[in-house]
Each structure stands twice: as structure tokens, then as C-alpha cells.
Amino acid sequence: MTPDQPIVILGAGGHGKVLAGALLRAGLAVQGFVDADPALRGKKILGIPVLGGEEILVRGMQLVNGIGSVGRPARRREVFEGMKERGFSFVSVIDPSAIIGQEVRMAEGVQLLAGVVIQPGAYIGRNSIINTRSSIDHDVALGAHVHVAPGAVLSGNVIIGDEVHIGTGAAVKQGVRIGSGSVIGVGAAVIADVAENSLLAGVPARPLIAS
């Protein structure tokens, strides 16, 4: 990213607002939000205007994925992949208060929000959110399109597949593997490996039957 490339946030909801705050704290200028809701057009969020829908996007804009995730992040993934197919690039958002250890690797469009701790040797996959005050310990590997919700804790050597949601305040024991497409509920304690496309909750976490 260069200073003359405008930053535009896709989505003017709550997650987009948090990202705007992080970018502003980092001293980066945000040109505006893009949102399909016509009622939002012309409004300002943190002093940043909602410019319109996707029709205003032009090559050279750097995008931030402001679509949040409260479960399986299919919509967030679709937006990211769709814009990549159109030739756009995504900016990684790193709040100035985030603590990032040595030899941490991050793919395109990663978002590290306020108070996050990432310990040495971790890998964060593309388009993943490490949300407010969550903690990723040493040598953790996260796949693409993962959401680690506020206050969640991943101990060392945890392996997370693609499109996994780790709920607010959840804790994952060291060395555990969580399969792609899984959802871990709020406050859950994961102490054993989790199969793909599972839904778990509780202390210790146990499988639930999806409705």
C-alpha cells in the first residue's frame, strides 16, 4: 500500500466501525465506507462518509473487509474472494495496541484489533479476524476466513482450519486441532480435537446438534 492509494471499508456496520477506529488510530486515512443499504448513503461514521454501493469502487482502491462474523463466515469469505476475482487487494488492519511477537506471519487482509496478543511463530491466514483482546499463543496456525471473537484464548500449537468461528471468551487447549467449518460457542473450553463442520459449546466443549 502506498499513501496515494485510498482505503475503502466494505460494510458500514459494527465491525466496519471498529476497523475504521483502528485505521484512524494507526494514522491511516480512510476515504469512506461502501454499503448496499441506500439509507446509509451520505451518513458519516467516525467522521468517515458512506460513499454508496459497490458501483463506486475503482481499481487502485485498497479494500478492508468490514463484514463481520457471528457464526460460519460464508458471507465474509464470499466478499473477499469476489473482490479478489475483480482484481482488488485487501489491506491488513493492525490496531496500534496489538502486541505481535517475532516470526509471526500474516496473509492478506488480516485484522488484529485492540489489545490482541500474537506470540512468536504464529501464522494467521488470509481474511481472518483476531478480535478485541483475544490471545494467540506460540506456533498457532490459523486457516483462511477464521474469526477469533473477543476475549478468546488459543494456547500454543493449536491448529485451526478454514472458516472456523471461535466464540467470545472461548479457550482452546494447547495442541488441539479444530477442523474447517466448525463453530465453537461462547465461553466454551475445547480440550480435544474437533472434527470438520462441528458445532461445540460448554465446559468442557461438547458437540451440539445444529438446528
PLY file of the C-alpha trace (Angstrom):
ply
format ascii 1.0
element vertex 211
property float x
property float y
property float z
element edge 210
property int vertex1
property int vertex2
end_header
0.00 0.00 0.00
1.22 3.49 -0.85
-0.03 6.78 0.63
-1.83 7.74 -2.60
-3.98 4.59 -2.65
-7.33 5.26 -0.95
-8.63 2.85 1.67
-12.31 1.88 1.48
-14.13 -0.25 4.05
-16.70 -2.74 2.72
-19.61 -2.67 5.15
-20.75 0.17 7.39
-21.96 -1.94 10.32
-20.43 -2.52 13.73
-17.36 -4.40 12.54
-16.65 -1.80 9.89
-16.85 0.91 12.54
-14.30 -0.90 14.74
-11.95 -1.28 11.78
-12.28 2.42 10.96
-11.29 3.27 14.53
-8.22 1.02 14.32
-7.15 2.55 11.00
-7.57 6.08 12.34
-5.53 5.24 15.45
-2.82 3.91 13.15
-2.73 7.25 11.35
-4.20 5.96 8.09
-6.72 7.93 6.06
-9.97 6.19 5.13
-11.76 7.54 2.09
-15.12 6.05 3.00
-17.41 3.10 3.53
-19.20 1.07 0.87
-22.56 -0.39 1.86
-25.54 -1.69 -0.13
-28.07 -0.04 2.21
-29.25 3.15 0.45
-30.43 4.59 3.77
-26.79 4.87 4.89
-25.53 6.82 1.90
-24.24 10.25 2.80
-24.10 9.45 6.51
-20.83 9.60 8.43
-19.34 7.05 10.81
-16.45 8.34 12.94
-16.40 11.27 10.53
-15.98 8.97 7.51
-18.70 9.12 4.80
-20.69 6.22 3.39
-19.96 6.68 -0.30
-22.51 4.32 -1.83
-22.61 0.73 -3.02
-20.03 -1.38 -4.86
-20.61 0.65 -8.01
-18.29 3.36 -6.67
-15.29 1.01 -6.47
-12.48 1.59 -8.97
-9.12 -0.07 -9.49
-6.42 1.30 -7.23
-8.61 1.40 -4.14
-7.33 -0.69 -1.25
-10.15 -2.59 0.45
-10.83 -3.53 4.05
-13.37 -6.29 4.65
-15.84 -4.78 7.11
-18.25 -7.72 7.02
-18.43 -9.19 10.49
-18.92 -12.81 11.52
-21.09 -14.27 14.27
-21.07 -17.86 13.01
-19.77 -19.62 9.93
-18.20 -16.77 7.95
-19.54 -17.64 4.48
-20.63 -14.10 3.60
-17.31 -12.64 4.69
-15.44 -15.20 2.57
-17.68 -14.54 -0.46
-17.00 -10.80 -0.31
-13.24 -11.32 -0.03
-12.99 -13.86 -2.83
-15.36 -11.94 -5.09
-13.33 -8.76 -4.81
-10.09 -10.65 -5.37
-11.55 -12.05 -8.60
-12.27 -8.46 -9.66
-8.62 -7.55 -9.15
-8.82 -5.71 -5.82
-6.37 -6.08 -2.93
-7.12 -6.06 0.79
-5.32 -4.05 3.46
-4.42 -5.74 6.74
-5.67 -3.79 9.75
-3.42 -3.83 12.82
-4.51 -1.78 15.81
-1.54 0.10 17.34
-2.25 -1.57 20.69
-1.77 -5.10 19.29
1.31 -6.98 20.50
2.94 -9.07 17.78
5.79 -11.45 18.56
8.76 -12.45 16.47
8.39 -14.62 13.37
4.65 -14.07 13.14
3.39 -14.48 9.57
0.17 -12.96 8.29
-1.59 -13.37 4.96
-3.57 -10.72 3.05
-6.42 -8.88 4.74
-5.74 -10.00 8.31
-7.35 -7.90 11.06
-5.78 -7.62 14.53
-7.92 -5.46 16.78
-7.40 -3.61 20.06
-5.47 -5.42 22.78
-4.72 -8.53 20.71
-1.61 -10.58 21.58
0.05 -12.75 18.93
3.00 -14.78 20.24
6.09 -15.85 18.26
5.80 -18.32 15.41
2.07 -17.92 14.82
0.52 -17.88 11.34
-2.73 -16.01 10.58
-4.48 -16.95 7.33
-5.99 -14.54 4.83
-9.12 -12.55 5.68
-9.06 -13.69 9.32
-10.19 -11.59 12.28
-8.39 -11.68 15.61
-10.86 -9.66 17.59
-10.62 -7.42 20.64
-8.35 -8.65 23.46
-8.07 -12.18 22.11
-4.80 -14.08 22.52
-2.96 -16.34 20.06
-0.05 -18.19 21.63
3.17 -19.55 20.13
3.17 -21.55 16.90
-0.60 -21.44 16.41
-1.69 -21.81 12.78
-5.00 -20.32 11.62
-6.53 -21.05 8.23
-8.30 -18.57 5.95
-11.50 -16.67 6.89
-11.25 -17.53 10.61
-12.85 -15.37 13.31
-11.39 -15.47 16.80
-14.00 -13.47 18.71
-13.31 -11.01 21.56
-11.53 -12.41 24.58
-10.90 -15.89 23.15
-7.64 -17.63 24.06
-5.76 -20.11 21.88
-2.89 -21.88 23.64
0.34 -22.94 21.93
0.49 -25.19 18.84
-3.26 -25.04 18.18
-4.20 -25.71 14.54
-7.38 -24.10 13.17
-8.87 -24.95 9.76
-10.52 -22.59 7.29
-13.78 -20.74 8.08
-13.80 -21.53 11.79
-15.55 -19.30 14.34
-14.16 -19.29 17.89
-16.77 -17.67 20.12
-16.32 -14.83 22.60
-14.37 -15.89 25.67
-13.71 -19.43 24.44
-10.48 -21.21 25.38
-8.61 -23.82 23.34
-6.12 -26.19 24.99
-2.58 -26.44 23.66
-2.05 -28.74 20.68
-5.75 -29.07 19.80
-6.82 -29.21 16.14
-10.15 -27.71 15.06
-11.45 -28.78 11.66
-12.60 -26.43 8.92
-16.11 -25.02 9.07
-16.53 -25.54 12.81
-18.17 -23.16 15.30
-17.06 -23.00 18.94
-19.65 -21.42 21.23
-19.28 -18.51 23.64
-17.22 -19.40 26.70
-16.52 -22.95 25.56
-13.43 -24.86 26.73
-12.03 -27.01 23.93
-9.78 -29.74 25.32
-9.80 -32.29 22.47
-9.58 -32.27 18.69
-12.69 -31.14 16.78
-13.88 -32.69 13.52
-14.74 -30.56 10.48
-18.10 -28.74 10.42
-18.73 -29.34 14.11
-20.76 -27.16 16.47
-19.49 -27.23 20.06
-20.38 -25.49 23.30
-19.91 -25.90 27.04
-17.19 -26.62 29.60
-15.70 -28.91 28.51
-16.93 -28.31 24.97
-19.26 -30.97 23.56
-20.91 -31.35 20.16
-24.37 -29.84 19.63
-26.90 -30.80 17.01
-27.30 -27.95 14.54
-30.90 -26.82 14.00
0 1
1 2
2 3
3 4
4 5
5 6
6 7
7 8
8 9
9 10
10 11
11 12
12 13
13 14
14 15
15 16
16 17
17 18
18 19
19 20
20 21
21 22
22 23
23 24
24 25
25 26
26 27
27 28
28 29
29 30
30 31
31 32
32 33
33 34
34 35
35 36
36 37
37 38
38 39
39 40
40 41
41 42
42 43
43 44
44 45
45 46
46 47
47 48
48 49
49 50
50 51
51 52
52 53
53 54
54 55
55 56
56 57
57 58
58 59
59 60
60 61
61 62
62 63
63 64
64 65
65 66
66 67
67 68
68 69
69 70
70 71
71 72
72 73
73 74
74 75
75 76
76 77
77 78
78 79
79 80
80 81
81 82
82 83
83 84
84 85
85 86
86 87
87 88
88 89
89 90
90 91
91 92
92 93
93 94
94 95
95 96
96 97
97 98
98 99
99 100
100 101
101 102
102 103
103 104
104 105
105 106
106 107
107 108
108 109
109 110
110 111
111 112
112 113
113 114
114 115
115 116
116 117
117 118
118 119
119 120
120 121
121 122
122 123
123 124
124 125
125 126
126 127
127 128
128 129
129 130
130 131
131 132
132 133
133 134
134 135
135 136
136 137
137 138
138 139
139 140
140 141
141 142
142 143
143 144
144 145
145 146
146 147
147 148
148 149
149 150
150 151
151 152
152 153
153 154
154 155
155 156
156 157
157 158
158 159
159 160
160 161
161 162
162 163
163 164
164 165
165 166
166 167
167 168
168 169
169 170
170 171
171 172
172 173
173 174
174 175
175 176
176 177
177 178
178 179
179 180
180 181
181 182
182 183
183 184
184 185
185 186
186 187
187 188
188 189
189 190
190 191
191 192
192 193
193 194
194 195
195 196
196 197
197 198
198 199
199 200
200 201
201 202
202 203
203 204
204 205
205 206
206 207
207 208
208 209
209 210
